[in-house]
C-alpha cells in the first residue's frame, strides 16, 4: 500500500495537549520535530506520526553528490535499505519553507533497552555478538554482500581495525568525561544530577 493511500484513511486531529516541545535525540538537536495525531474509522483507531526535519549529511562535504533530491528522501531510502521490515508510513516531504526537508514515520516506541552494565560477561558477549550480527546484516543490505564478505575474508585486518578504533574511542570517552567532571567541579560548567 502506498504511503499516500495509507495516510488518506486517517484525518488530522488538533489537540492542545499535543502542543509540547521535546528533544528527540542528540542527532536531532536544533532541528524541528513534530507529532501528528490522526484518527481513522473511530476514536479507537489513532495514528501517531513523528515528523522530523532532515538536514544535510555530515558526510556531504566529503562524498559525491547524493542521488536523492532531498534530505528526507535520503534518510528514508537509507532506512529502507537497512531495515528488514520498514514502517509502512515512512515517507518524506518538503515544508512550507521549501528549503526545509522532512521525513515522517509512525511513532511507536518499540525499541528495547539492555542494561549492559549489569550483564554477566557471558551475557555481554552474547549481546555484543547479537549487536554485531544486526549491524552487519544492515550493512550487507546496503551493498553487495558477496563483495563485503570477500573483502573481510582471509585475515583479521578488519577485526583488528574495529578493535583498535573501539579502544581509542573508549579512551577518548574517558578523557572527555574527566574534562567534563573538572569543568563541573571548578564551576565553569553547571550540572544538575538526578534529573
C-alpha positions as a LaTeX table, in Angstrom:
\begin{tabular}{lrrr}
\hline
Residue & $x$ (\AA) & $y$ (\AA) & $z$ (\AA) \\
\hline
Unk1 & 0.00 & 0.00 & 0.00 \\
Unk2 & 1.35 & 3.44 & $-0.89$ \\
Unk3 & 2.02 & 5.87 & 1.95 \\
Unk4 & $-0.41$ & 8.41 & 0.48 \\
Unk5 & $-3.19$ & 5.83 & 0.39 \\
Unk6 & $-2.48$ & 4.61 & 3.94 \\
Unk7 & $-2.41$ & 8.13 & 5.39 \\
Unk8 & $-5.55$ & 9.15 & 3.46 \\
Unk9 & $-7.55$ & 6.73 & 5.63 \\
Unk10 & $-6.93$ & 9.00 & 8.64 \\
Unk11 & $-7.91$ & 12.58 & 9.50 \\
Unk12 & $-5.70$ & 15.01 & 11.42 \\
Unk13 & $-6.70$ & 15.97 & 14.95 \\
Unk14 & $-5.66$ & 19.20 & 16.68 \\
Unk15 & $-5.42$ & 18.85 & 20.44 \\
Unk16 & $-3.89$ & 21.30 & 22.97 \\
Unk17 & $-2.04$ & 18.51 & 24.80 \\
Unk18 & $-0.02$ & 17.84 & 21.63 \\
Unk19 & 1.49 & 21.34 & 21.70 \\
Unk20 & 4.70 & 20.40 & 23.52 \\
Unk21 & 8.39 & 20.52 & 22.77 \\
Unk22 & 10.76 & 17.63 & 23.25 \\
Unk23 & 14.37 & 16.90 & 22.32 \\
Unk24 & 14.28 & 13.64 & 20.39 \\
Unk25 & 17.92 & 12.60 & 20.46 \\
Unk26 & 21.40 & 14.08 & 20.15 \\
Unk27 & 21.36 & 13.83 & 16.37 \\
Unk28 & 18.20 & 15.94 & 16.25 \\
Unk29 & 19.23 & 18.84 & 18.48 \\
Unk30 & 18.47 & 22.10 & 16.70 \\
Unk31 & 16.08 & 20.56 & 14.18 \\
Unk32 & 12.32 & 20.64 & 14.05 \\
Unk33 & 10.28 & 17.63 & 15.13 \\
Unk34 & 6.52 & 17.26 & 15.35 \\
Unk35 & 3.99 & 14.71 & 16.48 \\
Unk36 & 0.85 & 14.41 & 14.36 \\
Unk37 & $-2.24$ & 12.70 & 15.75 \\
Unk38 & $-4.66$ & 11.32 & 13.20 \\
Unk39 & $-7.89$ & 9.36 & 13.65 \\
Unk40 & $-9.14$ & 6.54 & 11.46 \\
Unk41 & $-12.57$ & 4.96 & 11.48 \\
Unk42 & $-13.25$ & 5.94 & 15.14 \\
Unk43 & $-11.61$ & 7.02 & 18.42 \\
Unk44 & $-10.08$ & 3.56 & 18.81 \\
Unk45 & $-8.10$ & 3.85 & 15.56 \\
Unk46 & $-5.43$ & 6.50 & 16.25 \\
Unk47 & $-2.30$ & 7.02 & 14.22 \\
Unk48 & 0.61 & 8.98 & 15.64 \\
Unk49 & 3.22 & 10.15 & 13.16 \\
Unk50 & 6.56 & 11.68 & 14.02 \\
Unk51 & 7.71 & 14.28 & 11.52 \\
Unk52 & 11.39 & 15.16 & 11.77 \\
Unk53 & 13.47 & 17.73 & 9.94 \\
Unk54 & 16.11 & 16.18 & 7.69 \\
Unk55 & 19.30 & 18.15 & 7.29 \\
Unk56 & 22.43 & 17.59 & 5.22 \\
Unk57 & 24.53 & 14.55 & 6.00 \\
Unk58 & 27.77 & 15.26 & 7.85 \\
Unk59 & 29.48 & 13.30 & 5.06 \\
Unk60 & 28.11 & 15.56 & 2.32 \\
Unk61 & 31.26 & 17.66 & 2.02 \\
Unk62 & 33.45 & 14.58 & 1.54 \\
Unk63 & 31.43 & 12.44 & $-0.85$ \\
Unk64 & 29.95 & 12.81 & $-4.34$ \\
Unk65 & 26.53 & 14.49 & $-4.57$ \\
Unk66 & 23.68 & 12.31 & $-3.28$ \\
Unk67 & 21.43 & 10.74 & $-5.90$ \\
Unk68 & 18.41 & 11.81 & $-3.82$ \\
Unk69 & 16.81 & 15.18 & $-4.48$ \\
Unk70 & 16.21 & 15.98 & $-0.85$ \\
Unk71 & 17.50 & 15.03 & 2.59 \\
Unk72 & 14.24 & 13.41 & 3.78 \\
Unk73 & 14.28 & 11.05 & 0.82 \\
Unk74 & 17.94 & 10.16 & 1.51 \\
Unk75 & 17.12 & 9.23 & 5.11 \\
Unk76 & 14.01 & 7.23 & 4.18 \\
Unk77 & 15.76 & 5.30 & 1.40 \\
Unk78 & 18.68 & 4.56 & 3.74 \\
Unk79 & 16.32 & 3.22 & 6.40 \\
Unk80 & 14.51 & 1.10 & 3.83 \\
Unk81 & 17.80 & $-0.38$ & 2.65 \\
Unk82 & 18.99 & $-1.27$ & 6.15 \\
Unk83 & 15.77 & $-2.46$ & 7.80 \\
Unk84 & 14.44 & $-5.93$ & 7.10 \\
Unk85 & 10.87 & $-4.70$ & 7.66 \\
Unk86 & 10.25 & $-0.99$ & 7.35 \\
Unk87 & 7.44 & 1.22 & 8.63 \\
Unk88 & 4.65 & 1.37 & 6.02 \\
Unk89 & 4.13 & 5.05 & 6.89 \\
Unk90 & 7.78 & 6.00 & 6.30 \\
Unk91 & 7.92 & 8.92 & 3.87 \\
Unk92 & 9.36 & 12.36 & 3.10 \\
Unk93 & 8.24 & 15.83 & 2.10 \\
Unk94 & 9.25 & 19.50 & 1.99 \\
Unk95 & 7.99 & 22.08 & 4.46 \\
Unk96 & 6.05 & 25.24 & 3.73 \\
Unk97 & 9.52 & 26.77 & 3.55 \\
Unk98 & 10.65 & 24.56 & 0.66 \\
Unk99 & 14.29 & 24.76 & 1.76 \\
Unk100 & 13.36 & 22.60 & 4.79 \\
Unk101 & 13.14 & 18.86 & 4.25 \\
Unk102 & 11.30 & 16.42 & 6.49 \\
Unk103 & 10.66 & 12.73 & 6.86 \\
Unk104 & 7.96 & 11.01 & 8.85 \\
Unk105 & 7.37 & 7.66 & 10.42 \\
Unk106 & 4.85 & 6.03 & 12.67 \\
Unk107 & 5.51 & 7.00 & 16.27 \\
Unk108 & 5.78 & 3.72 & 18.10 \\
Unk109 & 8.49 & 3.20 & 20.65 \\
Unk110 & 9.25 & $-0.44$ & 20.05 \\
Unk111 & 12.91 & $-0.16$ & 20.94 \\
Unk112 & 14.23 & $-2.45$ & 23.58 \\
Unk113 & 16.92 & $-1.49$ & 26.00 \\
Unk114 & 19.58 & $-3.55$ & 27.68 \\
Unk115 & 21.35 & $-2.74$ & 30.94 \\
Unk116 & 24.81 & $-3.72$ & 29.74 \\
Unk117 & 26.43 & $-2.54$ & 32.97 \\
Unk118 & 24.51 & $-5.27$ & 34.85 \\
Unk119 & 25.28 & $-8.11$ & 32.41 \\
Unk120 & 27.44 & $-11.05$ & 33.33 \\
Unk121 & 30.44 & $-11.45$ & 30.98 \\
Unk122 & 28.87 & $-14.36$ & 29.10 \\
Unk123 & 25.63 & $-12.40$ & 28.59 \\
Unk124 & 27.54 & $-9.30$ & 27.49 \\
Unk125 & 29.49 & $-11.41$ & 24.97 \\
Unk126 & 26.23 & $-12.82$ & 23.56 \\
Unk127 & 24.69 & $-9.33$ & 23.44 \\
Unk128 & 27.75 & $-7.90$ & 21.64 \\
Unk129 & 27.60 & $-10.70$ & 19.06 \\
Unk130 & 23.89 & $-10.07$ & 18.51 \\
Unk131 & 24.52 & $-6.33$ & 18.02 \\
Unk132 & 27.39 & $-7.06$ & 15.64 \\
Unk133 & 25.27 & $-9.51$ & 13.63 \\
Unk134 & 22.43 & $-6.97$ & 13.40 \\
Unk135 & 24.77 & $-4.20$ & 12.26 \\
Unk136 & 26.49 & $-6.48$ & 9.73 \\
Unk137 & 23.12 & $-7.56$ & 8.33 \\
Unk138 & 22.02 & $-3.94$ & 7.91 \\
Unk139 & 25.25 & $-3.04$ & 6.12 \\
Unk140 & 25.05 & $-6.14$ & 3.93 \\
Unk141 & 21.60 & $-4.99$ & 2.77 \\
Unk142 & 23.03 & $-1.66$ & 1.59 \\
Unk143 & 25.84 & $-3.05$ & $-0.51$ \\
Unk144 & 26.96 & $-6.17$ & $-2.27$ \\
Unk145 & 27.10 & $-8.89$ & 0.42 \\
Unk146 & 29.42 & $-11.10$ & $-1.65$ \\
Unk147 & 31.89 & $-8.24$ & $-2.17$ \\
Unk148 & 31.75 & $-7.34$ & 1.52 \\
Unk149 & 32.33 & $-10.96$ & 2.56 \\
Unk150 & 35.24 & $-11.22$ & 0.13 \\
Unk151 & 36.75 & $-8.01$ & 1.49 \\
Unk152 & 36.51 & $-9.25$ & 5.08 \\
Unk153 & 37.60 & $-12.85$ & 4.45 \\
Unk154 & 41.05 & $-14.28$ & 4.78 \\
Unk155 & 42.56 & $-12.32$ & 7.66 \\
Unk156 & 41.69 & $-10.35$ & 10.76 \\
Unk157 & 42.77 & $-6.89$ & 9.49 \\
Unk158 & 39.21 & $-5.53$ & 9.61 \\
Unk159 & 38.54 & $-7.08$ & 13.02 \\
Unk160 & 41.76 & $-5.57$ & 14.36 \\
Unk161 & 40.91 & $-2.14$ & 12.90 \\
Unk162 & 37.49 & $-2.17$ & 14.58 \\
Unk163 & 39.05 & $-3.30$ & 17.88 \\
Unk164 & 41.68 & $-0.53$ & 17.72 \\
Unk165 & 39.01 & 2.07 & 16.92 \\
Unk166 & 36.86 & 0.91 & 19.85 \\
Unk167 & 39.78 & 1.06 & 22.28 \\
Unk168 & 40.74 & 4.58 & 21.15 \\
Unk169 & 37.09 & 5.67 & 21.29 \\
Unk170 & 36.72 & 4.32 & 24.84 \\
Unk171 & 39.93 & 6.12 & 25.89 \\
Unk172 & 38.61 & 9.36 & 24.38 \\
Unk173 & 35.28 & 8.95 & 26.19 \\
Unk174 & 37.10 & 8.55 & 29.49 \\
Unk175 & 39.22 & 11.66 & 28.81 \\
Unk176 & 36.15 & 13.67 & 27.80 \\
Unk177 & 34.28 & 12.60 & 30.93 \\
Unk178 & 37.24 & 13.54 & 33.12 \\
Unk179 & 37.37 & 17.00 & 31.49 \\
Unk180 & 33.62 & 17.34 & 31.95 \\
Unk181 & 33.96 & 16.45 & 35.65 \\
Unk182 & 36.76 & 19.01 & 36.10 \\
Unk183 & 34.64 & 21.71 & 34.46 \\
Unk184 & 31.72 & 20.93 & 36.79 \\
Unk185 & 33.91 & 20.83 & 39.91 \\
Unk186 & 35.58 & 24.13 & 39.01 \\
Unk187 & 32.22 & 25.83 & 38.45 \\
Unk188 & 32.99 & 26.54 & 34.78 \\
Unk189 & 30.08 & 24.30 & 33.81 \\
Unk190 & 26.83 & 23.84 & 35.73 \\
Unk191 & 25.37 & 20.36 & 36.02 \\
Unk192 & 22.33 & 19.03 & 37.83 \\
Unk193 & 22.40 & 15.42 & 38.99 \\
Unk194 & 19.46 & 13.04 & 39.36 \\
Unk195 & 17.17 & 14.79 & 36.89 \\
\hline
\end{tabular}
